[in-house]
Amino acid sequence: MATPQEIFKALATIPTYSDADILPSSTDTTLNIQVSLSQRDLERNVRRKYTRSVVASVADKSIPLILNGPSIDTGDAVAQAVSPSGKLTVVLRAVSGNKKQRFVEIWSEGSILHLLETTAIHEDVYADSTFGTLEWSKDESKVVYVAERKKTEDAVEKYNYKPDWGETFTGKCDPALVVMDLATFEVKVLDPFEGEMSPGQAIFTHDSKSLIFTGYHRDPQFFGIVYCQNRLTGLYQVNTDGTEFKPLTAGLKNARSPRLNETGTTLVFLSNTVNGPHASCAKLCKIDIASGEVSTVVDFVRKANASTGFPGLYVDQLPKKLWVSPTKIITSSAWHLRRTLLSIDTKSGAVEELTPSSQYPGSTTALFANSRWILTTYSTPTEPWSLLLGQVDFDDENKTNFKVHFSVLESSKVEKPKAFYKPHSWSILDKIPGQRENLETLFLEPFTSDKTAQNTSAVSGTKPPLVVFPHGGPHSGFSAEFSVLNLVLVGLGFAVACVNFTGSLGYGQDNVEALVGRVGELDVNECQAVRDYILSKGLADSERVCLTGGSHGGFIVGHLLKDSSYKAAVLRNPVMDIPALLSLSDIGEWGYAVNGLPYDMAAPPTATLSDAKVFEKLRSSSPMEHVEKVVAPTLMLLGSGDRRVPPSQGISWWQARQNKLRKDQGQGPIHAINRIQMFEGTGHALDSVEAESHSTYSLASFLVEFTRVEHRSEDA
């Protein structure tokens, strides 16, 4: 009988891909590929990052011959990038010690050509996907990156309050573009731009003389940015010396993720609707560099295309290298319960799916593309990540149509974890009678290859207990991909239902908006319907159903707990009291957005709860309204550094329930059925290695405790 710790530790040995690049030194028949990976180190409670060289000998449409080089721990390197010619590499490094030091290194032919300390020039470097940048100019004369502007040492000004960019960006207030000139080895922090904005995602223009970047507006106020695609943003251009600043997308309120083609003639970018849902269907736009004209390539999609099924684009950031020709790009996007690879013609707007569900039922993440090759990851709920190499085959000289022939470049060779994902199966449940057409569920079943294993699992029984698992957001979604948490639960004998309720991404914009104004009702009822459908099919034990969810998923769990039939529930950083959240969260306007109440980020209200009807609406949709009805054992898992849903949300619900239990039971032992844990130094996602591992142990052990057959027998 496996334990949560045993399963998690085995699965944690499987590395995950973060990036891959085909280096300029490659030839037509031999590819030199640099792969970046990460892996949990449970001894040191850190995520180790490393690179590996993969040499692939390729022939036309044949399986490549692979040679893997040794893995190299990147240690204190924050980011690195190879120059267009492949002759130089820039490395940004942060060295910890008595005082953190920062360096820019230029490498050539395996040795350091130049090293410059930048500790006195700027604060920490941004290496995230929102602001982070590390780019070479085409002529290799300059490098640009983004770093926090140096803080003032003025005796008075240093105490002035400065708002920051919220969750995952605590203390990050003032990102700046930093340009290094390789002729002089001068590092210059560009002056702040007009219009109160923070720059990020910078790239060089084709002539290497200027920069194009995303500007995140912070006037009239900062709004939390991570996971939020609906913010006031725009694209801008400025010379590398900081002069001749100009807007490129003045007619749009939202623009991000700029990507320039190889000839420098076309720039594509993403745009979402401002205000309302924090994530939604995006449109792909382009700028004709010569004229400056902005036009739409792929527009918002209200409903999935009747003939192709295309539901629209749901992309947080475009791949950095995505052009397969001067007019065609690739990206990955949510498509129902999958993330699939798409090609898009930037002239016609035609969209083609490159990894159809008939061949690739799992999910892909695009990493790299050029005119010959594509690199993408692929996984399923019961198969870990592999790296696929796609050979691009154009039908004609004009490169208007192409096909891709994929082969597996590498996959997990670690043997021990196989015992914890091979025995299980998964399927997609849809077309549930009486429900909306887009309601889908990723359903994982334990031990389908050995039915006798269920009875000897941690939860025992002839049928598995069921975990109903709604996602957060609410405008996000599950994908059919490898998940350590899901496999820990399935390995213990649980069936897991990951519910993509109405409002999930990948089903058209109408589906996103259908949940607005109905949170706490439509999403909750659909989760109940999924539970009932699974039980009606005899796929799980109807007497052993439990719940888990985080953020908005925890919000749904809080509502579902009105039903006394649930045996146990684990809530991770849940929203429990929306009115109380408004003034504490980095996205205080979220409560307005999901409840369909007006809120303009360009002109925020001065007193958000001054209207009694607004307060009543927000409170009535909150799980705190019926905390006294909860009878199931509950475990609350909180991150002390959560800026999105501060821990006071979970603590106040836990305390209210504690008071009710004390009132009902006197001085009896109530800790057993109303528990709470706090993970220091981690935020909303509970994604530090220590928090992820120990919260998973606690979550799984808690559900086992209250659903295993022996426990149920004692209650009978």
SEMI-83532 format. One line per 5 residues: number of its first residue (from 0); their letters; for each residue x, y, z of C-alpha. Coordinates in nm, 3 decimals. Each point is the difference from the previous one (the first is absolute). Example, Ala and Ser with C-alpha at 12.3 -4.5 7.8 and 13.67 -1.06 7.14 Angstrom:
BEGIN
0> as> 1.230,-0.450,0.780; 0.137,0.344,-0.066
end
This chain:
BEGIN
0> matpq> 0.000,0.000,0.000; 0.164,0.320,-0.119; -0.001,0.318,0.210; -0.043,0.357,-0.130; 0.366,0.067,0.078
5> eifka> 0.118,-0.306,-0.190; -0.205,0.086,-0.310; 0.089,0.369,0.000; 0.372,-0.062,0.048; 0.004,-0.247,-0.288
10> latip> -0.187,0.233,-0.237; 0.216,0.295,0.107; 0.300,-0.168,-0.163; -0.152,0.064,-0.344; 0.140,0.325,-0.145
15> tysda> -0.218,0.254,-0.180; 0.091,0.197,-0.311; 0.014,0.378,0.028; 0.156,0.089,-0.336; 0.174,-0.140,-0.306
20> dilps> 0.190,0.166,-0.283; 0.160,-0.120,-0.323; 0.332,0.183,-0.002; 0.142,0.186,-0.302; 0.286,-0.250,-0.021
25> stdtt> -0.246,-0.262,-0.131; 0.017,-0.124,-0.360; -0.261,-0.148,-0.233; 0.076,-0.351,0.125; 0.133,0.056,0.353
30> lniqv> -0.189,0.197,0.260; 0.167,0.143,0.309; -0.283,0.044,0.249; 0.026,0.166,0.340; -0.262,-0.125,0.243
35> slsqr> -0.083,0.169,0.330; -0.162,-0.205,0.276; -0.086,0.021,0.368; -0.039,-0.261,0.272; -0.107,0.005,0.363
40> dlern> 0.277,-0.053,0.252; -0.185,-0.124,0.309; 0.312,-0.015,0.214; 0.079,0.371,-0.038; -0.360,0.111,-0.071
45> vrrky> 0.100,0.178,-0.320; -0.081,-0.037,-0.367; 0.321,-0.083,-0.184; 0.042,0.144,-0.348; 0.235,-0.146,-0.256
50> trsvv> 0.074,-0.013,-0.371; 0.089,-0.287,-0.227; 0.130,-0.017,-0.356; -0.178,-0.238,-0.234; 0.152,-0.078,-0.339
55> asvad> -0.246,-0.141,-0.253; 0.110,-0.150,-0.331; -0.298,0.036,-0.232; -0.102,-0.106,-0.346; -0.314,0.079,-0.196
60> ksipl> -0.306,-0.117,0.200; 0.200,-0.265,0.183; 0.038,-0.064,0.371; 0.298,0.208,0.121; 0.309,-0.160,0.151
65> ilngp> 0.045,0.158,0.342; 0.310,0.066,0.206; -0.054,0.155,0.344; 0.272,0.202,0.165; 0.047,0.032,0.378
70> sidtg> -0.238,0.217,0.203; 0.153,0.317,0.144; -0.148,0.168,0.307; -0.047,0.369,-0.084; 0.040,0.089,0.367
75> davaq> -0.024,0.373,0.062; -0.060,0.091,-0.365; -0.328,0.195,-0.017; -0.025,-0.008,-0.380; 0.214,-0.060,-0.306
80> avsps> -0.033,0.048,-0.376; 0.204,-0.102,-0.304; 0.073,0.267,-0.262; -0.147,-0.027,-0.353; 0.330,-0.128,-0.142
85> gkltv> 0.045,-0.247,0.284; 0.348,0.136,0.074; -0.089,0.186,0.323; -0.208,-0.074,0.307; -0.119,0.252,0.258
90> vlrav> -0.060,-0.118,0.357; -0.171,0.201,0.274; 0.116,-0.122,0.338; -0.106,0.072,0.362; 0.244,-0.120,0.265
95> sgnkk> -0.124,-0.032,0.358; 0.219,0.062,0.302; 0.032,0.262,0.269; -0.121,0.238,-0.269; -0.162,-0.102,-0.327
100> qrfve> 0.211,0.080,-0.305; -0.115,0.022,-0.363; 0.205,-0.058,-0.312; -0.028,0.008,-0.378; 0.228,-0.249,-0.172
105> iwseg> 0.083,-0.030,-0.371; 0.131,-0.344,-0.097; 0.176,-0.103,-0.319; 0.129,-0.344,-0.097; -0.041,-0.142,0.349
110> silhl> 0.166,0.279,0.197; -0.096,0.337,0.148; 0.076,0.280,-0.241; -0.121,0.278,0.229; -0.147,0.025,0.350
115> letta> -0.160,0.308,0.151; -0.149,0.038,0.347; -0.332,0.185,-0.006; -0.082,-0.004,0.373; 0.037,0.378,0.024
120> ihedv> -0.191,0.061,-0.325; -0.334,-0.172,0.063; -0.185,-0.236,0.234; -0.120,-0.354,-0.083; -0.046,-0.117,-0.359
125> yadst> -0.347,-0.102,-0.120; -0.001,-0.353,-0.143; -0.377,-0.063,-0.008; -0.222,-0.014,-0.310; -0.186,0.323,0.081
130> fgtle> 0.289,0.247,0.014; 0.306,-0.215,-0.055; 0.225,0.062,-0.300; 0.344,-0.105,-0.117; 0.051,0.074,-0.368
135> wskde> 0.287,0.057,-0.243; -0.013,0.260,-0.275; 0.020,-0.148,-0.348; 0.344,0.153,-0.057; 0.117,-0.133,0.341
140> skvvy> 0.110,0.345,0.112; -0.243,0.025,0.293; -0.193,-0.202,0.258; -0.319,0.107,0.177; -0.151,-0.131,0.322
145> vaerk> -0.240,0.120,0.270; 0.101,0.071,0.361; -0.141,0.182,0.298; 0.108,0.363,0.005; 0.245,0.088,0.278
150> kteda> -0.177,0.110,0.317; 0.063,0.345,0.140; 0.223,0.046,0.303; -0.144,0.343,0.077; -0.056,0.029,0.376
155> vekyn> -0.364,0.101,-0.049; -0.107,-0.144,-0.336; 0.109,-0.355,0.081; -0.291,-0.026,0.246; -0.262,0.102,-0.254
160> ykpdw> -0.251,-0.272,-0.077; 0.028,-0.151,-0.348; -0.263,-0.239,-0.131; 0.124,-0.311,-0.180; -0.134,-0.244,-0.259
165> getft> -0.154,-0.237,0.252; 0.003,-0.380,0.014; 0.344,-0.144,-0.093; 0.129,0.359,-0.029; 0.013,0.108,0.364
170> gkcdp> 0.249,0.286,0.026; 0.023,0.029,-0.378; -0.115,0.358,-0.062; 0.203,0.152,-0.279; 0.127,-0.226,-0.279
175> alvvm> 0.230,0.172,-0.249; 0.154,-0.080,-0.335; 0.376,-0.058,0.025; 0.220,0.014,-0.311; 0.355,-0.130,-0.016
180> dlatf> 0.219,0.131,-0.283; 0.261,-0.261,-0.095; 0.222,0.258,-0.169; 0.057,0.189,0.326; -0.131,-0.261,0.250
185> evkvl> -0.212,0.279,0.147; -0.320,-0.101,0.179; -0.267,0.270,-0.009; -0.333,0.004,0.181; -0.244,0.192,-0.221
190> dpfeg> -0.183,0.288,0.164; -0.369,-0.043,0.096; -0.240,0.046,-0.289; -0.281,0.250,-0.013; -0.349,-0.119,0.088
195> emspg> 0.066,-0.193,0.324; 0.079,-0.345,-0.133; 0.225,-0.295,0.074; 0.185,-0.149,-0.301; 0.049,-0.367,-0.073
200> qaift> 0.034,-0.260,-0.277; 0.240,0.217,-0.202; 0.134,-0.105,-0.340; 0.229,0.174,-0.250; -0.120,0.133,-0.332
205> hdsks> 0.150,-0.151,-0.313; 0.255,0.281,-0.039; 0.116,-0.040,0.364; -0.051,0.373,0.063; -0.312,-0.007,0.217
210> liftg> -0.207,-0.213,0.236; -0.364,-0.109,-0.009; -0.151,-0.090,0.335; -0.319,-0.053,0.198; -0.092,0.287,0.230
215> yhrdp> -0.210,-0.091,0.305; -0.197,0.305,0.105; 0.002,0.094,0.368; -0.216,0.310,-0.021; -0.237,0.043,0.181
220> qffgi> 0.123,-0.294,0.211; 0.192,-0.328,-0.001; -0.211,-0.311,-0.057; 0.146,-0.346,0.063; 0.134,-0.120,-0.332
225> vycqn> 0.084,-0.372,0.016; -0.271,-0.228,-0.151; -0.188,0.316,-0.110; -0.030,0.063,-0.374; -0.258,0.281,0.023
230> rltgl> 0.231,0.277,0.120; 0.061,0.340,-0.158; 0.306,-0.059,-0.216; 0.146,0.115,-0.330; 0.296,-0.047,-0.232
235> yqvnt> 0.262,0.275,-0.026; 0.323,0.072,-0.185; 0.308,0.187,0.119; 0.357,0.040,-0.121; 0.262,-0.201,0.186
240> dgtef> 0.125,0.322,0.161; -0.348,0.079,0.135; -0.092,0.269,-0.256; -0.292,0.025,-0.245; -0.254,-0.185,0.212
245> kplta> -0.330,-0.067,-0.182; -0.312,-0.218,0.033; -0.069,-0.269,-0.260; -0.350,-0.108,0.106; -0.169,0.326,0.100
250> glkna> -0.338,-0.127,-0.122; 0.002,-0.303,0.234; -0.037,-0.012,0.377; 0.175,-0.336,0.024; 0.307,-0.130,-0.189
255> rsprl> 0.281,-0.233,0.111; 0.248,-0.270,-0.108; 0.160,0.167,-0.307; 0.173,-0.231,-0.249; 0.182,0.128,-0.313
260> netgt> 0.055,-0.218,-0.307; 0.347,-0.073,-0.138; -0.026,0.259,-0.279; -0.111,0.272,0.242; -0.312,0.076,-0.202
265> tlvfl> -0.278,-0.128,0.228; -0.053,0.006,0.375; -0.269,-0.220,0.156; -0.140,0.040,0.350; -0.292,-0.101,0.223
270> sntvn> -0.291,0.215,0.113; -0.276,-0.072,0.251; -0.310,0.182,0.114; 0.068,0.246,0.285; -0.202,-0.029,0.324
275> gphas> -0.230,-0.295,0.070; 0.143,-0.355,0.012; 0.371,-0.006,0.080; 0.066,-0.256,-0.274; -0.200,-0.041,-0.317
280> caklc> 0.015,-0.067,-0.373; 0.285,0.202,-0.155; 0.034,0.140,-0.347; 0.319,-0.012,-0.198; 0.094,0.332,-0.156
285> kidia> 0.285,0.118,-0.221; 0.181,0.321,-0.081; 0.134,0.069,-0.347; 0.337,0.148,0.093; 0.030,0.216,-0.313
290> sgevs> -0.335,0.175,0.037; -0.069,-0.047,0.371; -0.346,-0.134,-0.085; -0.157,-0.221,0.268; -0.240,-0.273,-0.112
295> tvvdf> -0.164,-0.313,0.136; 0.124,-0.342,-0.112; -0.223,-0.227,0.212; -0.292,0.167,0.173; -0.182,-0.090,0.321
300> vrkan> -0.207,-0.316,-0.046; -0.341,0.003,0.163; -0.083,-0.365,-0.071; 0.211,-0.283,-0.138; 0.011,-0.019,-0.379
305> astgf> -0.268,-0.244,-0.117; 0.222,-0.174,-0.256; 0.349,0.007,0.156; -0.089,0.021,0.368; 0.250,0.284,0.051
310> pglyv> -0.108,0.174,0.325; 0.230,0.304,-0.016; 0.341,0.084,0.142; 0.074,-0.045,0.372; 0.365,0.091,0.034
315> dqlpk> 0.174,0.170,0.290; 0.321,0.074,-0.193; 0.109,-0.090,-0.352; 0.311,-0.217,-0.044; 0.312,0.215,-0.036
320> klwvs> 0.099,-0.173,-0.324; -0.315,-0.078,-0.195; 0.046,0.094,-0.368; 0.014,-0.290,-0.249; -0.009,0.244,-0.294
325> ptkii> -0.032,0.379,-0.042; -0.381,-0.042,0.020; -0.061,-0.308,0.216; 0.035,-0.057,0.373; -0.061,-0.283,0.245
330> tssaw> -0.134,0.016,0.354; -0.172,-0.228,0.248; -0.350,0.080,0.125; -0.279,-0.149,0.210; -0.250,-0.196,-0.208
335> hlrrt> -0.262,-0.147,0.232; 0.179,-0.229,0.248; 0.326,-0.002,-0.196; 0.279,0.241,-0.084; 0.079,-0.046,-0.366
340> llsid> 0.250,0.129,-0.255; -0.131,0.244,-0.260; 0.140,0.157,-0.315; -0.134,0.344,-0.095; 0.032,0.175,-0.335
345> tksga> 0.053,0.367,0.081; -0.121,0.104,-0.346; -0.326,-0.193,-0.027; -0.066,-0.068,0.368; -0.040,-0.372,-0.075
350> veelt> 0.053,-0.224,0.305; 0.103,-0.365,-0.024; 0.037,-0.250,0.282; 0.335,-0.181,-0.025; -0.059,-0.248,0.285
355> pssqy> -0.360,-0.122,-0.042; -0.159,-0.197,0.284; -0.021,-0.316,-0.211; 0.381,-0.023,0.007; 0.085,0.211,0.305
360> pgstt> -0.274,-0.033,0.263; 0.218,0.167,0.263; 0.146,0.351,0.013; 0.287,0.181,-0.171; 0.201,0.312,0.083
365> alfan> 0.178,0.169,-0.291; 0.363,0.090,0.079; 0.171,0.081,-0.332; -0.060,0.031,-0.373; 0.193,0.098,-0.310
370> srwil> -0.039,-0.072,-0.371; 0.116,-0.361,0.039; -0.079,-0.117,0.351; -0.243,0.022,0.291; 0.065,-0.100,0.362
375> ttyst> -0.292,-0.066,0.233; -0.064,-0.193,0.319; -0.275,-0.260,0.025; -0.156,-0.186,0.290; -0.322,-0.171,0.103
380> ptepw> -0.149,-0.046,0.348; 0.172,-0.340,0.020; 0.317,0.060,-0.206; 0.267,0.253,0.107; 0.142,0.273,-0.219
385> slllg> 0.188,-0.087,-0.316; 0.174,0.234,-0.244; -0.123,-0.025,-0.358; 0.193,0.109,-0.308; -0.215,0.104,-0.294
390> qvdfd> 0.141,0.011,-0.351; -0.165,0.275,-0.206; -0.080,-0.105,-0.356; -0.127,0.279,-0.228; -0.215,-0.094,-0.298
395> denkt> 0.133,0.276,-0.226; 0.283,0.249,-0.044; -0.216,0.287,0.123; -0.029,-0.172,0.339; -0.376,0.045,0.015
400> nfkvh> -0.095,-0.349,0.121; 0.194,-0.246,0.208; -0.029,-0.324,0.192; 0.193,-0.105,0.308; 0.140,-0.346,0.063
405> fsvle> 0.055,-0.050,0.373; 0.234,-0.243,0.173; 0.092,-0.042,0.365; 0.333,0.167,0.066; 0.017,-0.114,0.361
410> sskve> -0.228,-0.124,0.276; 0.028,-0.091,0.366; 0.233,-0.295,0.060; -0.052,-0.008,0.377; -0.134,-0.345,0.093
415> kpkaf> -0.119,0.037,0.360; -0.290,0.242,-0.065; -0.154,-0.227,-0.268; -0.170,-0.207,0.270; -0.197,0.312,0.093
420> ykphs> -0.134,0.101,-0.340; -0.002,-0.309,-0.225; -0.281,-0.191,0.182; -0.253,0.282,-0.032; -0.222,0.131,-0.279
425> wsild> -0.177,0.319,-0.095; -0.287,0.119,-0.215; -0.199,0.313,-0.076; -0.360,0.007,0.118; -0.227,0.230,-0.199
430> kipgq> -0.358,0.023,-0.124; -0.139,-0.039,0.350; -0.381,-0.014,-0.028; -0.178,0.321,0.098; 0.320,0.207,0.013
435> renle> 0.155,0.266,-0.223; 0.184,-0.142,-0.301; 0.344,0.125,0.103; 0.008,-0.165,0.342; 0.292,-0.245,-0.011
440> tlfle> 0.190,-0.202,0.257; 0.342,-0.161,-0.004; -0.064,-0.330,0.179; 0.284,-0.210,0.138; -0.064,-0.358,0.114
445> pftsd> 0.240,-0.200,0.218; 0.142,-0.345,-0.071; -0.202,-0.073,-0.314; 0.269,-0.247,-0.106; -0.033,-0.192,0.328
450> ktaqn> -0.341,0.013,0.165; 0.122,-0.190,0.308; 0.237,0.287,0.082; -0.289,0.223,0.111; -0.075,-0.218,0.301
455> tsavs> 0.362,0.015,0.118; 0.037,0.374,-0.061; 0.014,0.261,0.274; -0.378,0.057,-0.018; -0.095,-0.365,-0.067
460> gtkpp> -0.351,-0.099,-0.109; -0.135,-0.153,-0.319; -0.068,0.336,-0.165; 0.221,0.306,0.032; -0.109,0.300,0.203
465> lvvfp> -0.050,0.312,-0.213; 0.180,0.334,0.025; -0.189,0.285,-0.169; 0.261,0.259,-0.099; -0.111,0.336,-0.151
470> hggph> 0.274,0.229,-0.131; 0.078,0.356,0.108; -0.038,0.321,-0.191; -0.290,-0.041,-0.063; 0.105,0.083,-0.357
475> sgfsa> 0.273,-0.258,-0.047; -0.030,-0.373,-0.058; 0.144,-0.347,0.034; 0.193,-0.159,-0.286; 0.055,-0.367,-0.070
480> efsvl> 0.361,0.002,0.121; 0.226,-0.157,0.258; -0.077,0.112,0.358; 0.189,-0.121,0.304; -0.284,0.091,0.239
485> nlvlv> -0.257,-0.193,-0.203; 0.226,-0.304,-0.020; 0.067,0.003,0.374; -0.376,-0.018,0.059; -0.056,-0.267,-0.265
490> glgfa> 0.293,-0.201,0.134; -0.169,-0.009,0.340; -0.314,-0.146,-0.159; -0.211,0.311,-0.068; -0.184,0.074,-0.322
495> vacvn> 0.050,0.369,-0.083; -0.244,0.224,-0.190; 0.165,0.322,-0.121; -0.297,0.216,-0.101; 0.010,0.258,-0.278
500> ftgsl> -0.322,0.175,0.095; -0.162,0.281,-0.198; 0.239,0.296,-0.006; 0.302,-0.217,-0.083; 0.233,0.099,-0.282
505> gygqd> 0.014,-0.183,-0.332; -0.369,-0.003,-0.086; -0.068,0.342,-0.152; -0.048,0.344,0.154; -0.373,-0.056,0.055
510> nveal> 0.089,-0.285,0.234; 0.240,0.226,0.193; -0.265,0.267,0.047; -0.281,-0.244,0.083; 0.133,-0.038,0.356
515> vgrvg> 0.019,0.376,0.067; -0.263,0.089,0.257; -0.063,-0.366,0.085; 0.303,-0.101,0.207; -0.094,-0.203,0.304
520> eldvn> -0.303,-0.134,-0.187; 0.066,-0.122,-0.358; 0.354,-0.125,0.067; -0.111,-0.168,0.323; -0.302,-0.169,-0.158
525> ecqav> 0.211,-0.132,-0.286; 0.248,-0.159,0.240; -0.292,-0.169,0.173; -0.128,-0.120,-0.337; 0.340,-0.150,-0.084
530> rdyil> 0.005,-0.182,0.332; -0.351,-0.137,-0.056; 0.084,-0.108,-0.356; 0.311,-0.192,0.106; -0.186,-0.172,0.281
535> skgla> -0.291,-0.088,-0.230; 0.247,-0.180,-0.227; 0.132,-0.202,0.294; 0.352,0.135,-0.043; 0.056,0.089,0.366
540> dserv> -0.125,-0.080,0.348; -0.306,0.219,0.064; 0.064,-0.010,0.376; 0.354,0.135,-0.029; -0.001,0.330,-0.187
545> cltgg> 0.231,0.282,0.103; 0.119,0.337,-0.129; 0.308,0.205,-0.067; 0.067,0.330,-0.173; 0.211,0.312,0.019
550> shggf> -0.078,0.370,-0.042; -0.332,0.014,-0.189; 0.000,-0.379,0.012; 0.008,0.032,0.379; -0.283,0.252,-0.030
555> ivghl> -0.206,-0.266,-0.180; 0.095,-0.261,0.262; -0.116,0.240,0.273; -0.341,0.016,-0.169; -0.019,-0.376,-0.064
560> lkdss> 0.052,-0.066,0.369; -0.360,0.104,0.061; -0.070,-0.358,-0.110; 0.056,-0.218,0.304; 0.067,-0.313,-0.208
565> ykaav> 0.364,0.092,-0.070; 0.241,-0.193,0.218; 0.288,0.249,0.010; 0.139,0.306,-0.175; 0.338,0.169,-0.041
570> lrnpv> 0.004,0.370,-0.096; 0.317,0.174,-0.123; 0.013,0.379,0.033; -0.375,0.026,-0.064; -0.216,0.308,-0.056
575> mdipa> -0.254,-0.012,0.284; -0.124,0.357,0.053; 0.003,0.221,-0.311; -0.080,0.334,0.172; 0.287,-0.053,0.242
580> llsls> 0.229,-0.090,-0.290; -0.045,0.321,-0.198; 0.229,0.223,0.204; 0.260,-0.271,0.071; 0.059,-0.178,-0.329
585> digew> 0.238,0.126,-0.269; -0.297,-0.047,-0.236; -0.275,0.153,0.210; -0.213,0.065,-0.309; -0.032,-0.379,-0.052
590> gyavn> -0.310,-0.016,0.218; -0.170,0.253,-0.224; 0.106,-0.179,-0.319; -0.128,-0.347,0.088; -0.326,0.137,0.138
595> glpyd> -0.075,0.204,-0.311; 0.026,0.336,0.177; 0.148,0.302,-0.181; 0.363,0.087,0.074; 0.219,0.210,-0.229
600> maapp> 0.372,-0.038,0.064; 0.061,0.330,-0.176; -0.223,0.175,0.257; -0.031,-0.218,0.313; -0.270,0.086,0.254
605> tatls> 0.119,0.186,0.308; -0.206,-0.209,0.243; -0.060,-0.352,-0.127; -0.254,-0.109,0.261; -0.190,0.325,0.051
610> dakvf> -0.304,-0.141,-0.180; -0.198,-0.232,0.229; -0.137,-0.194,-0.297; 0.351,-0.067,-0.123; 0.103,-0.126,0.342
615> eklrs> -0.307,-0.225,0.017; 0.072,-0.145,-0.345; 0.363,-0.075,0.083; -0.078,-0.143,0.341; -0.286,-0.219,-0.120
620> sspme> 0.230,-0.168,-0.254; 0.264,-0.074,0.267; 0.044,-0.338,0.175; 0.021,0.181,0.334; -0.377,0.042,-0.022
625> hvekv> -0.059,-0.364,0.092; 0.306,-0.104,0.200; -0.231,-0.107,0.281; -0.149,-0.273,-0.221; 0.332,-0.179,-0.053
630> vaptl> 0.029,-0.342,0.166; 0.274,-0.172,-0.200; 0.357,-0.009,0.135; 0.202,0.278,-0.163; 0.368,0.086,-0.041
635> mllgs> 0.108,0.352,-0.092; 0.341,0.041,-0.173; 0.126,0.360,-0.015; 0.307,0.187,-0.124; 0.119,0.275,0.233
640> gdrrv> 0.119,0.212,-0.293; -0.317,-0.027,-0.208; -0.080,0.341,-0.150; -0.282,-0.127,-0.223; -0.220,-0.157,0.268
645> ppsqg> 0.160,0.102,0.330; 0.001,-0.268,0.272; -0.249,0.204,0.204; -0.268,-0.139,-0.235; 0.065,-0.359,0.103
650> iswwq> 0.072,0.088,0.363; -0.328,0.188,0.044; -0.202,-0.290,-0.144; 0.193,-0.250,0.213; -0.056,0.215,0.310
655> arqnk> -0.371,0.035,-0.069; -0.030,-0.375,-0.034; 0.212,-0.048,0.312; -0.240,0.220,0.196; -0.302,-0.192,-0.133
660> lrkdq> 0.154,-0.335,0.089; 0.092,0.127,0.345; -0.354,0.117,0.052; -0.144,-0.334,-0.111; 0.253,-0.231,0.166
665> gqgpi> 0.113,0.191,0.304; 0.362,-0.071,0.086; 0.024,-0.323,-0.202; 0.281,-0.073,-0.250; -0.086,0.208,-0.305
670> hainr> 0.345,0.027,-0.157; -0.045,-0.336,-0.171; -0.276,0.128,-0.228; 0.103,0.365,-0.046; 0.371,0.026,-0.072
675> iqmfe> 0.216,0.275,-0.140; 0.361,0.019,-0.117; 0.209,0.302,-0.093; 0.300,-0.020,-0.235; 0.248,0.278,0.061
680> gtgha> 0.172,0.181,-0.282; -0.226,-0.119,-0.279; -0.283,0.162,-0.191; -0.330,-0.078,-0.166; 0.111,-0.305,-0.197
685> ldsve> 0.171,-0.170,0.297; 0.273,-0.076,-0.253; 0.321,0.015,0.200; 0.142,-0.353,0.013; -0.056,-0.022,0.375
690> aeshs> -0.357,0.130,-0.018; -0.091,-0.213,-0.304; 0.134,-0.322,0.147; -0.132,0.037,0.354; -0.338,0.142,-0.103
695> tysla> -0.039,-0.299,-0.233; 0.084,-0.239,0.284; -0.249,0.173,0.228; -0.276,0.018,-0.262; 0.029,-0.364,-0.103
700> sflve> 0.037,-0.134,0.356; -0.302,0.198,0.117; -0.225,-0.135,-0.275; 0.122,-0.355,0.063; -0.069,0.037,0.371
705> ftrve> -0.367,0.078,-0.053; -0.077,-0.221,-0.300; 0.179,-0.328,0.056; -0.239,-0.288,0.050; 0.105,-0.067,0.360
710> hrsed> -0.088,0.358,0.098; -0.343,-0.027,-0.163; -0.067,-0.329,0.178; 0.067,0.159,0.337; -0.263,0.263,-0.074
715> a> -0.258,-0.257,-0.108
end
